[in-house]
Amino acid sequence: MKFLPTSPEITSKPPFALYDRFIARFEMLAQTPKAGRERPELMPQIRSFPEGNYLIFYREFELVVAILRVLHSARDLEEIFS
């Protein structure tokens, strides 16, 4: 992920706070891959897990969890995955 510098007037949260939350969530999903909801309406064998206003889309393989996308939950998911 790449973050652009922010101005204190724009946000009070440091730009890497969200990055750190995602990394922590990715690590949790690697340990408990079935924690996410199955999403067969979007793609076979895909799961999603919320993190704040975002959804983490991932797929579980035998030895790894692959993070496919992180999208804002307000996006048109069916359009994106079609």
DSSP file (Angstrom, degrees, kcal/mol; ACC not computed):
  #  RESIDUE AA STRUCTURE BP1 BP2  ACC     N-H-->O    O-->H-N    N-H-->O    O-->H-N    TCO  KAPPA ALPHA  PHI   PSI    X-CA   Y-CA   Z-CA
    1    1 A M              0   0    0      0, 0.0     2,-0.5     0, 0.0    18,-0.0   0.000 360.0 360.0 360.0 147.3    0.0    0.0    0.0
    2    2 A K        -     0   0    0      2,-0.0     2,-0.4     0, 0.0     0, 0.0  -0.983 360.0-163.1-121.7 129.8    1.1    3.5   -0.7
    3    3 A F        -     0   0    0     -2,-0.5     3,-0.1     3,-0.0    13,-0.0  -0.915  10.9-140.5-113.8 138.8    0.0    6.4    1.5
    4    4 A L        -     0   0    0     -2,-0.4    -2,-0.0     1,-0.1     0, 0.0  -0.670  36.7 -92.8 -90.3 150.0    0.2   10.1    0.5
    5    5 A P        -     0   0    0      0, 0.0     2,-0.3     0, 0.0    -1,-0.1  -0.298  45.7-150.8 -59.0 146.2    1.2   12.7    3.1
    6    6 A T        -     0   0    0     -3,-0.1    -3,-0.0     5,-0.0     3,-0.0  -0.854   9.3-124.2-121.1 157.8   -1.8   14.2    4.9
    7    7 A S    >>  -     0   0    0     -2,-0.3     4,-1.6     1,-0.1     3,-1.5  -0.763  22.5-124.4 -95.7 143.6   -2.4   17.6    6.5
    8    8 A P  T 34 S+     0   0    0      0, 0.0    -1,-0.1     0, 0.0     5,-0.0   0.788 112.7  60.8 -57.7 -26.0   -3.5   17.8   10.1
    9    9 A E  T 34 S+     0   0    0      1,-0.2     3,-0.1     3,-0.0    -3,-0.0   0.772 104.7  48.9 -71.4 -24.3   -6.5   19.8    8.9
   10   10 A I  T <4 S+     0   0    0     -3,-1.5     2,-0.3     1,-0.3    -1,-0.2   0.902 126.0   0.5 -82.3 -43.8   -7.7   16.8    6.7
   11   11 A T     <  -     0   0    0     -4,-1.6    -1,-0.3     1,-0.1    -5,-0.0  -0.997  44.1-153.4-148.1 148.0   -7.5   14.1    9.3
   12   12 A S  S    S+     0   0    0     -2,-0.3    -1,-0.1    -3,-0.1    -3,-0.0   0.556  78.7  84.5 -95.1 -10.2   -6.6   13.6   12.9
   13   13 A K  S    S-     0   0    0      1,-0.1     5,-0.0     2,-0.0    -2,-0.0  -0.746  87.8-111.3 -94.4 138.7   -5.6   10.0   12.5
   14   14 A P    >>  -     0   0    0      0, 0.0     3,-1.7     0, 0.0     4,-0.5  -0.390  26.4-122.1 -64.3 144.9   -2.1    9.1   11.3
   15   15 A P  H 3> S+     0   0    0      0, 0.0     4,-0.7     0, 0.0     3,-0.3   0.764 109.6  56.0 -63.2 -24.7   -2.1    7.7    7.8
   16   16 A F  H 3> S+     0   0    0      1,-0.2     4,-2.7     2,-0.2     5,-0.2   0.546  84.9  82.5 -86.5  -4.6   -0.4    4.4    8.9
   17   17 A A  H <> S+     0   0    0     -3,-1.7     4,-2.0     2,-0.2    -1,-0.2   0.925  95.2  44.6 -62.5 -43.7   -3.1    3.7   11.5
   18   18 A L  H  X S+     0   0    0     -4,-0.5     4,-2.4    -3,-0.3    -1,-0.2   0.912 112.1  52.6 -66.1 -42.4   -5.4    2.2    8.8
   19   19 A Y  H  X S+     0   0    0     -4,-0.7     4,-2.5     1,-0.2    -2,-0.2   0.926 109.2  49.6 -57.0 -46.3   -2.4    0.3    7.3
   20   20 A D  H  X S+     0   0    0     -4,-2.7     4,-2.3     1,-0.2    -1,-0.2   0.882 109.2  52.0 -62.8 -39.2   -1.6   -1.2   10.7
   21   21 A R  H  X S+     0   0    0     -4,-2.0     4,-2.2     2,-0.2    -1,-0.2   0.911 110.2  48.7 -63.6 -42.0   -5.2   -2.2   11.2
   22   22 A F  H  X S+     0   0    0     -4,-2.4     4,-3.0     2,-0.2    -2,-0.2   0.933 110.5  50.3 -64.0 -44.9   -5.2   -4.0    7.9
   23   23 A I  H  X S+     0   0    0     -4,-2.5     4,-2.3     1,-0.2    -2,-0.2   0.919 111.2  49.1 -59.9 -43.5   -1.9   -5.8    8.6
   24   24 A A  H  X S+     0   0    0     -4,-2.3     4,-2.0     1,-0.2    -1,-0.2   0.902 112.7  47.8 -62.0 -40.8   -3.3   -7.0   12.0
   25   25 A R  H  X S+     0   0    0     -4,-2.2     4,-2.6     2,-0.2    -2,-0.2   0.903 109.2  53.0 -68.4 -40.7   -6.5   -8.2   10.3
   26   26 A F  H  X S+     0   0    0     -4,-3.0     4,-2.0     1,-0.2    -2,-0.2   0.918 109.8  49.1 -59.1 -42.9   -4.5  -10.0    7.6
   27   27 A E  H  X S+     0   0    0     -4,-2.3     4,-1.3     2,-0.2    -1,-0.2   0.896 110.6  50.2 -64.0 -40.3   -2.5  -11.8   10.3
   28   28 A M  H  X S+     0   0    0     -4,-2.0     4,-2.4     1,-0.2     3,-0.3   0.915 110.1  50.2 -63.2 -43.2   -5.7  -12.8   12.1
   29   29 A L  H  < S+     0   0    0     -4,-2.6    -1,-0.2     1,-0.2    -2,-0.2   0.840 105.2  57.1 -65.9 -32.6   -7.2  -14.1    8.9
   30   30 A A  H  < S+     0   0    0     -4,-2.0    -1,-0.2    -5,-0.2    -2,-0.2   0.853 113.3  40.9 -64.3 -33.3   -4.1  -16.2    8.2
   31   31 A Q  H  < S+     0   0    0     -4,-1.3    -2,-0.2    -3,-0.3    -1,-0.2   0.823 131.8  23.5 -82.8 -33.8   -4.6  -17.8   11.6
   32   32 A T    ><  +     0   0    0     -4,-2.4     3,-2.0    -5,-0.1     4,-0.2  -0.595  68.5 167.7-132.7  70.9   -8.4  -18.2   11.4
   33   33 A P  G >  S+     0   0    0      0, 0.0     3,-0.7     0, 0.0    -1,-0.1   0.703  73.5  62.1 -64.3 -20.7   -9.3  -18.2    7.6
   34   34 A K  G 3  S+     0   0    0      1,-0.2     4,-0.1    13,-0.0    -5,-0.1   0.443  78.1  91.9 -83.9   2.8  -12.8  -19.4    8.2
   35   35 A A  G <  S+     0   0    0     -3,-2.0    -1,-0.2    -6,-0.2     2,-0.1   0.820  73.2  79.7 -65.1 -31.2  -13.6  -16.3   10.2
   36   36 A G  S <  S-     0   0    0     -3,-0.7     2,-0.3    -4,-0.2    13,-0.2  -0.315  89.7-102.1 -79.1 161.9  -14.8  -14.5    7.1
   37   37 A R  E     -A   48   0A   0     11,-2.5    11,-2.1     1,-0.1     2,-0.1  -0.629  35.1-114.7 -82.2 135.7  -18.2  -14.8    5.4
   38   38 A E  E     -A   47   0A   0     -2,-0.3     9,-0.2     9,-0.2     3,-0.1  -0.484  26.0-165.3 -67.3 141.3  -18.4  -16.9    2.2
   39   39 A R    >>  +     0   0    0      7,-2.8     4,-1.8     4,-0.2     3,-1.8  -0.473  26.1 154.1-128.4  60.8  -19.3  -14.8   -0.8
   40   40 A P  T 34 S+     0   0    0      0, 0.0    -1,-0.1     0, 0.0     7,-0.1   0.738  71.2  67.0 -63.7 -21.4  -20.4  -17.2   -3.6
   41   41 A E  T 34 S+     0   0    0      1,-0.2    -2,-0.0    -3,-0.1    -3,-0.0   0.702 110.0  36.1 -70.8 -17.4  -22.5  -14.5   -5.2
   42   42 A L  T <4 S-     0   0    0     -3,-1.8    -1,-0.2     1,-0.4     0, 0.0   0.821 134.9 -23.5-100.1 -42.4  -19.3  -12.6   -6.0
   43   43 A M  S >< S-     0   0    0     -4,-1.8     3,-1.2     3,-0.1    -1,-0.4  -0.931  72.8 -90.8-169.2 142.8  -16.8  -15.4   -6.9
   44   44 A P  T 3  S+     0   0    0      0, 0.0     3,-0.1     0, 0.0    -3,-0.0  -0.357 107.3   6.3 -61.7 141.3  -16.4  -19.1   -6.1
   45   45 A Q  T 3  S+     0   0    0      1,-0.2    15,-0.4    14,-0.0     2,-0.4   0.729  96.7 132.7  61.3  27.8  -14.3  -19.8   -3.0
   46   46 A I    <   -     0   0    0     -3,-1.2    -7,-2.8    13,-0.1     2,-0.3  -0.846  33.9-169.6-109.0 147.7  -14.0  -16.2   -1.9
   47   47 A R  E     -AB  38  58A   0     11,-2.7    11,-2.4    -2,-0.4     2,-0.3  -0.889   5.8-152.9-127.3 160.0  -14.6  -14.8    1.6
   48   48 A S  E     -AB  37  57A   0    -11,-2.1   -11,-2.5    -2,-0.3     9,-0.2  -0.971   7.3-172.9-133.4 153.1  -14.9  -11.4    3.0
   49   49 A F  E     - B   0  56A   0      7,-1.7     7,-3.0    -2,-0.3     2,-0.2  -0.988  25.1-122.1-143.3 132.5  -14.2   -9.9    6.4
   50   50 A P  E     + B   0  55A   0      0, 0.0     2,-0.3     0, 0.0     5,-0.2  -0.462  24.1 178.5 -78.5 146.7  -15.0   -6.3    7.6
   51   51 A E  E >   - B   0  54A   0      3,-2.7     3,-1.8    -2,-0.2     2,-0.2  -0.807  66.3 -58.8-141.9 100.0  -12.4   -3.9    8.8
   52   52 A G  T 3  S-     0   0    0     -2,-0.3    -1,-0.2     1,-0.3     0, 0.0  -0.466 120.9 -15.3  62.4-129.2  -14.0   -0.5    9.7
   53   53 A N  T 3  S+     0   0    0     -2,-0.2    20,-3.3    -3,-0.1    21,-0.3   0.276 126.4  83.3 -86.9  10.7  -15.7    0.8    6.5
   54   54 A Y  E <   -BC  51  72A   0     -3,-1.8    -3,-2.7    18,-0.3     2,-0.4  -0.759  65.6-142.7-116.2 158.8  -13.8   -1.7    4.3
   55   55 A L  E     -BC  50  71A   0     16,-3.1    16,-2.3    -2,-0.3     2,-0.6  -0.986  11.4-147.7-119.7 131.5  -14.2   -5.3    3.3
   56   56 A I  E     -BC  49  70A   0     -7,-3.0    -7,-1.7    -2,-0.4     2,-0.5  -0.877  13.1-159.3 -97.2 122.0  -11.2   -7.6    2.9
   57   57 A F  E     +BC  48  69A   0     12,-3.3    11,-2.6    -2,-0.6    12,-1.6  -0.884  23.8 156.2-104.0 131.9  -11.7  -10.2    0.2
   58   58 A Y  E     -BC  47  67A   0    -11,-2.4   -11,-2.7    -2,-0.5     2,-0.4  -0.940  33.1-137.0-150.0 167.6   -9.5  -13.2    0.4
   59   59 A R  E     - C   0  66A   0      7,-2.2     7,-2.9    -2,-0.3     2,-0.5  -0.997  18.5-134.8-133.6 136.3   -9.3  -16.9   -0.6
   60   60 A E  E     + C   0  65A   0    -15,-0.4     5,-0.2    -2,-0.4     2,-0.2  -0.785  24.6 179.8 -93.5 128.3   -8.1  -19.7    1.5
   61   61 A F        -     0   0    0      3,-3.1     0, 0.0    -2,-0.5     0, 0.0  -0.599  47.5 -86.3-112.8-179.6   -5.6  -22.2    0.0
   62   62 A E  S    S+     0   0    0     -2,-0.2     3,-0.1     1,-0.2    -2,-0.0   0.908 121.4   8.5 -57.5 -45.8   -4.1  -25.3    1.7
   63   63 A L  S    S+     0   0    0      1,-0.1     2,-0.3    -3,-0.0    -1,-0.2   0.528 127.4  38.8-115.5  -8.8   -1.2  -23.5    3.3
   64   64 A V        -     0   0    0      2,-0.0    -3,-3.1    -5,-0.0     2,-0.5  -0.919  62.0-132.1-140.3 162.9   -1.9  -19.8    2.8
   65   65 A V  E     -C   60   0A   0     -2,-0.3     2,-0.6    -5,-0.2    -5,-0.2  -0.987  25.0-151.1-113.6 124.8   -4.6  -17.1    2.7
   66   66 A A  E     -C   59   0A   0     -7,-2.9    -7,-2.2    -2,-0.5     2,-0.6  -0.868   6.5-143.3-100.7 120.4   -4.4  -14.9   -0.3
   67   67 A I  E     +C   58   0A   0     -2,-0.6    -9,-0.3    -9,-0.2     3,-0.1  -0.731  22.4 177.9 -79.6 118.9   -5.7  -11.3    0.1
   68   68 A L  E     -     0   0A   0    -11,-2.6     2,-0.3    -2,-0.6   -10,-0.2   0.881  56.3 -15.6 -91.5 -44.4   -7.4  -10.5   -3.2
   69   69 A R  E     -C   57   0A   0    -12,-1.6   -12,-3.3     2,-0.0     2,-0.4  -0.992  42.6-147.9-158.0 155.2   -8.8   -7.0   -2.6
   70   70 A V  E     +C   56   0A   0     -2,-0.3     2,-0.3   -14,-0.2   -14,-0.2  -0.981  33.1 173.1-127.1 118.6   -9.6   -4.5    0.0
   71   71 A L  E     -C   55   0A   0    -16,-2.3   -16,-3.1    -2,-0.4     2,-0.2  -0.920  38.9-102.6-128.8 150.0  -12.6   -2.3   -1.0
   72   72 A H  E >   -C   54   0A   0     -2,-0.3     3,-1.8   -18,-0.2   -18,-0.3  -0.499  34.8-126.6 -65.8 139.0  -14.8    0.3    0.7
   73   73 A S  T 3  S+     0   0    0    -20,-3.3     4,-0.2     1,-0.3    -1,-0.1   0.657 104.9  64.8 -67.4 -15.1  -18.0   -1.3    1.7
   74   74 A A  T 3  S+     0   0    0    -21,-0.3    -1,-0.3     2,-0.1   -20,-0.1   0.563  80.8 106.2 -83.1  -7.3  -20.1    1.3   -0.1
   75   75 A R  S <  S-     0   0    0     -3,-1.8     2,-1.4     1,-0.1     3,-0.1  -0.275  87.6-102.4 -69.4 158.1  -18.8    0.2   -3.5
   76   76 A D     >  -     0   0    0      1,-0.2     4,-2.1     2,-0.1     3,-0.2  -0.676  42.8-176.8 -80.5  91.8  -20.9   -1.8   -5.9
   77   77 A L  H  > S+     0   0    0     -2,-1.4     4,-2.6     1,-0.2    -1,-0.2   0.872  76.2  54.2 -64.8 -40.4  -19.4   -5.2   -5.2
   78   78 A E  H  > S+     0   0    0      1,-0.2     4,-0.7     2,-0.2    -1,-0.2   0.887 110.3  48.1 -63.1 -37.2  -21.4   -7.2   -7.7
   79   79 A E  H  4 S+     0   0    0      2,-0.2     3,-0.5    -3,-0.2    -2,-0.2   0.913 112.4  48.7 -67.4 -42.6  -20.3   -4.8  -10.5
   80   80 A I  H  < S+     0   0    0     -4,-2.1    -2,-0.2     1,-0.2    -1,-0.2   0.899 116.1  41.9 -65.1 -41.6  -16.6   -4.9   -9.4
   81   81 A F  H  <        0   0    0     -4,-2.6    -1,-0.2     1,-0.2    -2,-0.2   0.513 360.0 360.0 -87.2  -4.3  -16.5   -8.7   -9.3
   82   82 A S     <        0   0    0     -4,-0.7    -1,-0.2    -3,-0.5    -2,-0.1   0.498 360.0 360.0 -79.5 360.0  -18.5   -9.3  -12.5
